Amino acid sequence: MGAAETMEDFFMRLNAGDRSGAVRLLAETAEMRVHVQGSSRLLKGSEQVGGWFLRADAGLRMIPGEVRETGNTYEADLVVVRPGAPSQHLDALFRIEAGKIVAINLTPRR
């Protein structure tokens, strides 16, 4: 499965409320960097990265807008929607290897 297919599956599962199904698309060694208010946090391993998605607010939606796929890299302008909170616009980069997500970088759009 290529980067676009993997990410379509990930977003479909996540947005349908199947967060555990989405998390199964993470590689065991997945890493995720989340940039917030001038600093960043690095999560390592599918347990930490997957936990971030599993603990997210019920109703979390990540909607990709403009997408650029370059081989094993999937870049997207994401709109993140959570009930009761303002929507967020993120620049997102996902790296895919052998149909698994190995790296995620989420940065707020300015």
Sine and cosine of phi, psi and omega as CSV:
sin_phi,cos_phi,sin_psi,cos_psi,sin_omega,cos_omega
0.00,0.00,0.75,-0.67,0.00,-1.00
-0.99,0.16,0.01,-1.00,-0.04,-1.00
-0.87,0.49,-0.73,0.68,-0.05,-1.00
-0.90,0.44,-0.69,0.72,-0.01,-1.00
-0.90,0.43,-0.68,0.74,0.02,-1.00
-0.88,0.48,-0.70,0.71,-0.05,-1.00
-0.95,0.32,-0.58,0.81,0.08,-1.00
-0.87,0.49,-0.68,0.73,0.04,-1.00
-0.89,0.45,-0.71,0.71,0.01,-1.00
-0.85,0.52,-0.78,0.63,-0.03,-1.00
-0.92,0.40,-0.61,0.79,0.02,-1.00
-0.87,0.49,-0.73,0.68,0.00,-1.00
-0.91,0.41,-0.75,0.66,-0.03,-1.00
-0.86,0.51,-0.74,0.68,-0.08,-1.00
-0.96,0.27,-0.31,0.95,0.07,-1.00
-1.00,0.03,-0.01,1.00,0.00,-1.00
1.00,-0.02,0.06,1.00,0.03,-1.00
-1.00,-0.02,0.92,0.38,-0.05,-1.00
-0.90,0.43,-0.61,0.79,0.00,-1.00
-0.91,0.41,-0.57,0.82,0.08,-1.00
-0.91,0.40,-0.64,0.77,0.04,-1.00
-0.91,0.43,-0.66,0.75,-0.03,-1.00
-0.91,0.41,-0.48,0.87,0.03,-1.00
-0.91,0.42,-0.24,0.97,0.05,-1.00
-1.00,0.09,0.00,1.00,0.05,-1.00
-1.00,0.08,0.64,-0.77,0.14,-0.99
-0.95,0.32,0.46,-0.89,0.03,-1.00
-0.83,0.56,-0.55,0.84,-0.05,-1.00
-0.99,-0.14,0.32,0.95,-0.05,-1.00
-0.84,0.55,0.56,-0.83,0.10,-1.00
-0.79,-0.62,0.59,-0.81,0.04,-1.00
-0.70,-0.72,0.78,-0.62,0.07,-1.00
-0.94,-0.34,0.82,-0.58,0.01,-1.00
-0.89,-0.45,0.85,-0.53,0.00,-1.00
-0.99,-0.11,0.81,-0.58,-0.01,-1.00
-0.63,-0.78,0.79,-0.61,0.11,-0.99
0.71,0.71,0.80,0.60,0.11,-0.99
0.99,0.15,-0.03,1.00,0.07,-1.00
-0.76,-0.64,0.07,-1.00,0.02,-1.00
-0.67,-0.75,0.38,-0.93,0.04,-1.00
-0.81,-0.58,0.72,-0.70,0.01,-1.00
-0.95,-0.33,0.84,-0.54,0.08,-1.00
-0.97,-0.26,0.68,-0.73,-0.05,-1.00
-0.82,-0.57,0.68,-0.73,0.04,-1.00
1.00,0.01,0.49,-0.87,-0.06,-1.00
-0.90,0.45,-0.46,0.89,0.01,-1.00
-0.92,0.39,-0.73,0.68,0.02,-1.00
-0.94,0.35,-0.74,0.68,-0.03,-1.00
-0.91,0.42,-0.74,0.67,0.02,-1.00
-0.88,0.47,-0.61,0.79,0.03,-1.00
-0.87,0.49,-0.57,0.82,0.03,-1.00
-0.87,0.50,-0.68,0.73,0.02,-1.00
-0.96,0.28,-0.63,0.77,-0.03,-1.00
-0.93,0.37,-0.53,0.85,0.00,-1.00
-1.00,0.06,-0.12,0.99,-0.04,-1.00
-0.88,0.48,0.38,-0.92,0.01,-1.00
-0.80,0.60,0.62,-0.79,0.11,-0.99
-0.86,0.51,0.67,-0.75,-0.01,-1.00
1.00,-0.02,0.06,1.00,0.05,-1.00
-0.84,0.54,0.74,-0.67,0.08,-1.00
-0.75,-0.66,0.67,-0.74,0.12,-0.99
-0.85,-0.52,0.90,-0.43,-0.10,-0.99
-0.91,-0.42,0.93,-0.38,0.00,-1.00
-0.96,0.27,0.68,-0.73,0.10,-0.99
-0.98,-0.20,-0.90,-0.44,0.02,-1.00
-0.89,0.45,0.78,-0.63,-0.05,-1.00
-0.86,-0.52,0.66,-0.75,0.12,-0.99
-0.80,-0.59,0.85,-0.53,0.02,-1.00
-0.91,-0.41,0.82,-0.57,0.02,-1.00
-0.77,-0.63,1.00,0.00,-0.01,-1.00
0.93,0.38,-0.91,-0.42,-0.03,-1.00
-1.00,-0.07,0.20,0.98,0.01,-1.00
-0.92,-0.40,0.72,-0.70,0.01,-1.00
-0.84,-0.54,0.91,-0.41,0.03,-1.00
-0.94,-0.34,0.65,-0.76,-0.02,-1.00
-0.52,-0.85,0.52,-0.85,0.24,-0.97
-1.00,0.05,0.91,-0.42,-0.07,-1.00
-0.97,-0.26,0.63,-0.77,0.23,-0.97
-0.96,-0.27,0.82,-0.57,0.00,-1.00
-0.95,-0.30,0.82,-0.57,-0.04,-1.00
-0.87,-0.50,0.77,-0.64,0.10,-1.00
-0.74,-0.67,0.73,-0.69,0.01,-1.00
-0.83,0.56,0.72,-0.69,0.06,-1.00
0.99,0.17,0.09,1.00,-0.02,-1.00
-0.74,-0.67,0.48,-0.88,0.07,-1.00
-0.88,0.47,0.56,-0.83,0.06,-1.00
-0.93,0.37,0.43,-0.90,0.00,-1.00
-0.84,-0.54,0.53,-0.85,0.10,-0.99
-0.93,-0.37,0.82,-0.58,-0.04,-1.00
-0.83,-0.56,0.54,-0.84,0.26,-0.97
-1.00,-0.02,0.82,-0.57,-0.07,-1.00
-0.82,-0.57,0.64,-0.77,0.06,-1.00
-0.77,-0.64,0.80,-0.60,0.02,-1.00
-0.85,-0.53,0.72,-0.69,0.09,-1.00
-0.94,-0.35,0.76,-0.66,-0.09,-1.00
-0.89,-0.46,0.70,-0.71,0.11,-0.99
-0.68,-0.73,0.81,-0.59,0.03,-1.00
0.80,0.60,0.65,0.76,0.06,-1.00
0.97,0.23,0.17,0.99,0.02,-1.00
-0.86,-0.51,0.56,-0.83,0.04,-1.00
-0.99,0.15,0.87,-0.49,-0.03,-1.00
-0.96,-0.27,-0.36,0.93,0.00,-1.00
-0.47,-0.88,0.64,-0.77,0.03,-1.00
-0.73,-0.68,0.70,-0.72,0.10,-1.00
-0.76,-0.65,0.87,-0.48,-0.01,-1.00
-0.89,-0.45,0.84,-0.54,-0.04,-1.00
-0.76,-0.65,0.76,-0.65,0.05,-1.00
-0.88,0.48,0.64,-0.77,0.08,-1.00
-0.97,0.24,0.55,-0.83,0.02,-1.00
-0.95,-0.32,0.00,0.00,0.00,0.00
